[in-house]
Amino acid sequence: MDSIESGIPGLDDLFNGGFPKGKMILLSGPPGAGKTVFAMQFLIAGAIENSEPGIFVAFDDLPSHIRRDMKSFGWDIEELEAFDPPLITIIDGFSDRVGLASKERKTIRANVDSLLITILDVLKETGATRVVIDSLTTLSSVVKTPEQVRKEILTLSAILGEQGCTSIVTAEVRGTPSAVGGIQSLYGVEEYSTQGAIVLNYVELPSGEFKRVLLIQKMRGVRHVFGWREFEITENGIVVYPDRMVGRGHLFTSLGSSSLLTGSS
């Protein structure tokens, strides 16, 4: 299976060199886990290292705030937007939600039809191959049942995959953020509807120290390491440490040999 580099140092060591090309990856976690940084880093890496145009759909914050926040990592989004065609395009799905007049070139309402029409339009303009939707939770907030949420995810995944896009969709979780286990997606169907699923979390060790951790729940058709690994949010973005496993409240350095090939669930 063809793959593309994630752009997250250390992450690709956990699953044979990168994300499966043309697939949708769910990135879930509690507030403050690093989902938006992770997702934007995926786009930035493609744009800067491979000149791959990317699309960032912002449902949870103003695009101007996202540009400002990303500068703390040395990422100048406006510079990448200024290319012709743009290497990064931000679609504003936040302003309409809160009743603000958008200043962005591309705006949408929080529904799948509006999203797909606009994304396909940007794909034609830019030839984008990487897409981020931040967040799926907000996009799905207007539907009433888990079955509808699953249908929306499958529709997005199929159409974006048909266009050759590798995509990340972020989502909130429910459960206990401070525990290594005990968390699941908000609607309970998100993990089953995407081809890959990664969880970001934070845990408190017996010493009282907090660690950020990452788990590859599944990566369909790709052999991957299974188990929580430590990561940090540095001044240059996210760095994953493949040899630092976190389990049962203890931190120890041993990558081990455990891996699995995810099936169809």
Sequence and secondary structure as in RCSB ss.txt:
>XXXX:A:sequence
MDSIESGIPGLDDLFNGGFPKGKMILLSGPPGAGKTVFAMQFLIAGAIENSEPGIFVAFDDLPSHIRRDMKSFGW
DIEELEAFDPPLITIIDGFSDRVGLASKERKTIRANVDSLLITILDVLKETGATRVVIDSLTTLSSVVKTPEQVR
KEILTLSAILGEQGCTSIVTAEVRGTPSAVGGIQSLYGVEEYSTQGAIVLNYVELPSGEFKRVLLIQKMRGVRHV
FGWREFEITENGIVVYPDRMVGRGHLFTSLGSSSLLTGSS
>XXXX:A:secstr
  EE  SSTTTGGGTTTSEETT EEEEE  TTSSHHHHHHHHHHHHHHHH   EEEEESSS HHHHHHHHGGGT 
 HHHHHTSSS SEEEEE SHHHHT    SSSB  SSHHHHHHHHHHHHHHH   EEEEE HHHHGGG  SHHHHH
HHHHHHHHHHHHTT EEEEEE EEE TTSSS EEESSS HHHHSSEEEEEEEEE TTS EEEEEEEEEETTSEEE
 S EEEEEETTEEEEEEEEEEETTEEEE   S EEE    
